[in-house]
Every structure is written in C-alpha cells, then in structure tokens.
C-alpha cells in the first residue's frame, strides 16, 4: 500500500486487479492503467513441428487431449477436473486423455488416490516436475482443450499460453478470465467448483471439431490483436509518455 502511494502510475493486467487496488485505497483511481498481459507466444517457436500452423485441426474424438498445466496448487482445482473427467459421457471419456503437467506445490497423494478411486488413472498422464521449454510447447501444440478449473485467480500465464497456441479453453468464470476470453467464442466459462458444468463444457469442445475450429480461429484473432505484444507495447508507450509529460517542468512564464 504505502509503496504504491509513491508511484506516479500503476499498471494492472485486468480491470479486476484495478478494482482490487482501488478498493484497498492503495492509490488514486486515475493512477491505475489497465494494459493486458500479452499472449505468451515465445513457446510457439519451440518443440516439434514448430514451423507448422497451430490452427490445423487437433480436435478429433479418436485422440482428444485435455491439458492441465502449471504449478499445481489446491486453488487450481485439479481435484474438480479429475471428477469432471470421470463425469464425461462414457464415449467421450473412453476416447480422451487427461494430461497433468507441472510442478506440485502440495501433497499429491490425495489427488493421485482420487484418480485411482474414480477409475480414471489409466487415462491420466502425469508429467510432474520441471519441464523443458520444448516439452511445454509440444504439450500445448497437441492439446485439444486446456482446462483451468481454478477456484480463484486474477490472471494466468497458462491462459495466455493457451491463447498463444490458439487452443480452446474451458475455464472457471472468474473476473480476470472473463475479461480475456468470451464464453462460447474462445472456449467456455463455467461456475467455479461445478463438476457437472465443467464436464459438459469439456464434452462440447471434445466432440464438436467444427466448433473447436471456430474457437481456434477466434483465438488467432485475439492473439494477433488485443493480446499481441505489438498492441501491449503501444499501450505501454502511451502510459510512459503520459507519465513523462505530467512530470515535465513547465517553462517559466515571460
């Protein structure tokens, strides 16, 4: 709080972040500028077939992959996703695979036991621990849908990586996510913690290749437009210019 008071301007990635700063009274409302985090397209140049287009159809019921990626913490809702995978229609579940990849920051014993108790562990690929960057690229490139069943979040690098690879997302309907993607356009947003809603949304992406293709096209527009680094850089320069101009000494009157 006190540190923010010394800043001439604050940069937030979402309106949600701005509202939280304002609610705490950490800074004047007009001192906060919202500039989105750009799509994390660094990974697009890595991994296998990096020269290929990420917009090629990847959604076929014969080989569908749900990806859960990132540091694994309780608030990210992996337990909800496991239950949702179990709740998929039998035909969809049989032809799909769930990939869980990332560093655990909690005891994975209960999560692994849940997977076994639900009888889905044979369809779950666990890639726990550090992943080399080309491996990360390959995971997103091969995913049919990225799942973000978070219980809470402001903004997510995982979401921005999914956007970079133009991969449809099914995410919790949280403030930062709602500002970035549109329900039914770039993926689906579902109430946090609702297993049945999450399962229904995943099933819709996994079983409708044409819809998934339209979502990838919409994500391509998002990646090269509002969330492009060119756009974010221009908005950043505008912020710095305003700040410099406001601090520039006035010429003495004659």
C-alpha angles and dihedrals in degrees: 000000000000090000091056090055089065094055122098090210139003126215118211126181095217141027085238091061090047091052091051092051091048093047091056092047092233093141143001111281093238091054093069119084122188115221115165124237107253125241108276095238095157089100093057091082092053136075131031121334089007091162091059125096117263089211094074111117110275100162114094124141088228093067113013121162129197112200126206107182139175141044106340112232131155095252091060092073103230089153089057091051093051090053091047091051088053089049094055116114107274094247092052094044092049093055097042139076131205117216116198110192131171147063116307115232094178139043106292094193095093093043093051090046090051090053090051094044090052090052094236101105093104088062096047120089111203115204100174123175136024117350125200114239095250088054090054090051092050092050094054093040092055097041120109092197136001116222122211105175092168122165091210138358143148101207132338134219087203090060091049090051090051089052090050090056092041090237117157114245135211107200142163115270096252127150099254093045093049090055092053107040134030120230111248093011108066095014134302133301118209135183110275113259097012106130096187093050091048091050092049092050093048091049091052092055095041096050101040111064093174092056091045088052091053089050091053090051090051090049090052089057090049093047094051096038129032094008098041116118089233090062093043091049092051091050090048092052089051090054093049091046092052091048094049091047092050091052096044112113115246118242112255113258116250 
